Amino acid sequence: MSDLPKRLREQLASAFLPLETRVLRTDQAAEEGTAKLLVGLADGRAVECVVMREADRRTVCVSTQVGCAMGCVFCASGLAGVDRNLESHEIVEQFLHAQWTLGQQQRITHAVIMGMGEPLANLPNLLAALDTICSPESLGLSQRRITISTVGLPPAIRKLADRGVRFHLAVSLHAPNDHLRDQLVPVNRRFPIREVIAAADYFFARTGRQVTYEYVLLGGLNDRLEHAQQLADLLGRRPVHVNLIAYNPVAGLPYRTPTEHAVREFARYLKRRGIVVHVRKTKGRRIEAACGQLRLRHRDPATLAAAGAASSGGAGR
């Protein structure tokens, strides 16, 4: 602002920061329209956000915590545990970094809160950040174009529903029965599947927003026809949407990508049972776009190998 006195500009520069975070690294998969940003925080920690371009959609995936405490055994985000919740401005700044990555000719059209961390474990700061992002004075993003993903915390799901929000809810299910989900998603031992689905039903009843169930297909582990049958029985005739996601491999972990045949047959069975299914296109594999991979590689390359050794005795055997 060269129209301000130089002395005032110096005082402003010493007293205020335009942003508290900065982009430490950007990995691009140009052929896929994907960019992954490693965002450095003021305390030296780092989180990730991803920018995805497809047709006329420009979607940003943001993080809500440094790490994750949920312990899903196939996910890189929680391999080093959780350090802390992000403050609301640290969530907002991920959106700003993503917008600047897109440039002046493109605008963020959608957002998914599916990055590092469990969003509903940091609900107050997340909602404050989204209030800012949805404001006309900010990015003006519609609540209807924002999806909040959760591993399944029923009390927080109900609290979100009672806020009267218009966000979409995505529940990371990953297994059709408690025995298998206990192995893959440890928080299931506290909140079993029936409680999670009951809370999701409550969210739909309160908001009218269709719930999406995310299901990461792990080769030879949860991708068989019997699992598809159990999932269809579990969901019944609910007006839900199922997102099938072929596992994005994480170096050092013992899980593998399912075959194309397994993915196709799993989806085909659910459709025959009247369930709306979408097979999510795998993007960003070349730039390790699975949540947490870039941060771990930047922070401690040995962490993945150590965690993988620990995981090999569990559900992935």
N, C-alpha and C positions, 0 to 999 in steps of 0.2 A: 504494500500500500504506500506507494511513493508520494502520495498526496498528504501523508501524515508527517509531522516533524521527525527528523532522524532520532532525536533523543527519545521521543515517545515510542518509536518502533523498537529501539534498543531495550527500553523498559518492558514493553510487551513481550519481546522475545525471551527476556530473562525470567519473566513471571509466569508465562503460559506456554504449554505445548499444544500445537495443532492436533497432534495425535500422541497417545502414550505408547502405541504399539508400532511395529515396523515389520515389513516383509524381509525375512532373512534369506529366503530362497524361493524361486518359482520354477517348477518343473512343468513343461508343456508337452502334451501329446497333440500336436497340431492337426494330425489327420483325423482325430476323434473330436476335436474341439474342446479338449479338456485341459485345464490348468490347475495345478495343486500348489497352494501357497503355504509356506511355513512362516507363521506369524510370531515374531518375538515379543514377549511381554516385558514390562518394565523391571520385573524381578528376576529376569534372566531365563525364565521358563519359556516354553513355546507350545503353540497349538497349530492345528491345520484347518484350512478351509479349501473347498474345491469349487471351481467355476466350470459349468458344463454348458456347451452350446449345442443345440439341436433344433433344426428348422427355425421356427420363430421364437423358440423358448431360450431364455438365458437364466439358468438356475444356479443358485449358490447354495452350497452345503456348509453349514457353520458348526463350530464346536461350542460347548457350554461348560466344559470342565477341562482342567489340565490332567489328562489321563482319565481313568474310569475305575470305579469301584465295583462294577457289576460282575466282572470276572468271566464273561463269556469266553469259553476256552479257545475259540477259533479266531478271536478278534485281537488285532495288534494294539488297539487303544488302551486296553487295561493291563498289558503285560507288565508294566512297571507300577501298577496301582494308580491311585488318584492322589494328586498333590493338593488341589484346592478347586473351589468353584471359580468361574470367571465372573468378574464384575460386569454390570450391564454395559458399561462403555466399552469393555473389551469384546463383548459380543457384537455391539454396534460397529466397531471399527473393522471387524472382519467383513461386514457388508460393504464398508467403504473401500477397503482394499480390493475386494472383488469387483466393485463397480469401476474402479480405476484400471483394473486389469482388462476389463471389457473395452474401455475407451469411451470417448464422447459420443460415438455414433450408435452405441448399443446401451440398453438399459436392463437391469435385473428384472425379470418378469415373474420368477418363482423362487421360493426358498424352501429348503428342507433342513430341519434341525436334526441332523443325523450324523454329525461329525463326532469328534471325541467327546466322551462323557455321556451321562444319563441326564437328558434335559429336565425331566421332572424332579430330579434331585436338586435342581437349582432353579426351581420354578419362579420365585419372586424376581430374581435378576433377569431371567429369560423374558418374562412378561414385560418388565420395564424396558428391556432392549427392543422388543417387538412393538411396543407402543411408540417408541421413537421411530423405528423403521417404517411403520405404517402411517406415520404422520404426514400430511400433505407438505409440511415444511421440510421433510426429510426425503426419503425415497418414495413415499406414497404407495408402498406395496400393500395390496389388498390382503386382509386376513384369509380370504378364501384361496389365496395362492400360496399359503404357507402350510407346510406339513410338519408336525412335531412328532418325532419318533420316540418311543419308550420301550424299554425291555419288559415293562409291565409292573407298575407300582400302583395298585388299586386305589389307595387313599388319595394319591396325587392326581390320578385320572379323574376321580370324582370331584376333587377340588377344582381342576381345570374346567370340567363340565359346568360346575356351578358359577363360574365366572361369566357364562353366557358368550363365550368366544365363538368365532366362526372359522377357526383353524381346522385343518384336517388332523386326524389322529392316526398314527401308524404304530401298530404293536408288533414288536419283534418276537415272533413266536418260536420259530426254528425247530419245533418238534410237536408231534400230535398227541403225546402222552407224557405224563409226569415223570415216569421212569427215565425216559430219554432226555427230557428237558432238564431234569435234575443234574444230569451229567454235562449238558451243553451250556446251560444258563443257571448258574448256582443260586441266583435269587429266587428261582422257582421253589426251592425248599421252604422259603418263607411265604411266598405268594404263589400257590399252585395255579395251574391253568384255569380251572373253573372260576377262581376268584378274579383272575385277570379278565377273562371273557365277560363275567358279570359286570365288572367296572366299565368295560368297553361298551356293553349294551346300555349302561346308564348314560354314558357319554352320548351315544346316538339318540337316546330318548330325550335328553336335555337339549341337544344342539341341532338335531336333524342332520348332522354331518356323517356321511358314510365312513365306517372304520375300515382301514386297510390292515391286513395282516402280512407282515414281512416274514418270508421263510427262506433262509439261506440253505441251499442244497449242498450237502457235503457228500462227496462221492463214497458210496458204499456204507454210509452211516445213517442218513435220514431221508434218502432219495428213492426208496423202493416203493413199489406199488402198494404194499401193505400200509406204508406211511401215508400215502395219498388217500387211501380208503379211511384210515383213522382220522385224518384231517377233515375230510368231507363229513364224516359222522359227527365230529366235534362241532363244526360250524353250522351244520344243519341248513335251515332255510333262511338264515340271517341275510340281510341285504349288505353283504360285505364284499370287499375286493381283496384278492390275494396276489401279492407280488412275489414271484419266484425269482430267486437270485442265485445264479451259479457262483459258487465260492471263488473269491479272488485270492489266490494263494499268498501266504505270508511266509517268507523265508524263515526256516527254523521250526515251523509248526508242522505237525504230522498229518494235516488234513489236505484233501485233494479235491480238485474240481470234478464235478459229476460229468458223465458222458452226455453228449448231445441227445442220445437216445433216451437216457434216463430222465432228462429234463423234459423232453417232448412227451414222453408217456405219462409223467407225473401231471403235467399241465392238461393233457388230453383227458385223463380220468376226472380231474376236478371239474372241467368244463362239462363232461357228460353228467355230472352230478348237479349241474345248474349253478356252479360257482363262477363268478367273474374272475378271470385269471389274466395276469400280465406277466410275461417273462421279461425281466429287466435286462436290457442290453448291457453286456459287460463293456465298461469304458475305463480307460486310465490304467490298465494293467501294466503297460510299459513304464509308467511313471509311479508305480506302487501307490495307486490311489486308494487302496483299502485304508480305512481310518487308522491312524497311528503309525503307519510304516515310515513315512518320511521323518516324523518327529523322532522315532527311535533310532533311525539311521543317523540322524543329525546329532542326537544326544549321546547314544551309547550303542555302537554296533554290536557289542557282545550280548546285549540284553535279549535280543530275539533268540539267539542260540540257546541261552540259559533257560528261557521260558519254554522253548520248544522241547528241551530235554525233560522238563517237568511235566509238560502236557502229554508226552508220548505214553505215559503210564495211565492215562485217563480214557476219556471217551473216544479218542482217536485210534485206540489200539485195534 
